[in-house]
C-alpha cells in the first residue's frame, strides 16, 4: 500500500526538530523533506530554546 504525501504548497511548515541521535535526525529529516517541510535542527533542549523564535 503506497502513501501519497502533501506537497510543499499544501504544508509550507518549518519544523524545529530536537533530536540528539544522528540516525534519527537523518530519518526524520528525510520524512520531513518528503512532506515538503523545512527543518531547523537542535541537538538538545537548550539549543532548541535558543533557536525558537521569541514571539511577536
N, C-alpha and C positions, 0 to 999 in steps of 0.2 A: 504494500500500500504506500503510495508516494504522497508526500505533503507538498502543498504549494505555499509559498511564503509571500507575505505582503511586499509590495515594492517600497523603495525608499520614500517615494512621494506619499505613500499611504501612512508610513510611520513617522519619518522625519524626527526621530528621537536621538538625543545624546544620553548615553548611559554611563554612569560612574560605577565602574567595576572595582570592588575592593576584594582582592584575592592575592594570597602570597605564594601559591603553588604555581610554578611556571607551566606545567602541563595543563592545569585547569584554566589558567589565563589564556593559553592558545586555543583550547577547546571553546571556551565561552566567546572569545574574540571571533572565531570562525562563525559561530552561530549568530552572533550579533550582526556581523557583516552580511550574512545571508538574509537577515531580516531587514537590512537596509539601515542599520543604526550606526551612529558614530559612537566611539568609545573613548573614555578617559580612564586610564588605569592607575589605581593606587594600590600599593603592595601591603598596606596596613591601615588601621583606623585613623591614626594621627595624620597620615598623608591624605586620606580621604577628606578629613575635616579641613585641612589646609587648601585642598582643591575645590571643595564645594563652594559655589557662589554664595555670597553673604546676603542674598535677598535685595529687594528694592530699597 
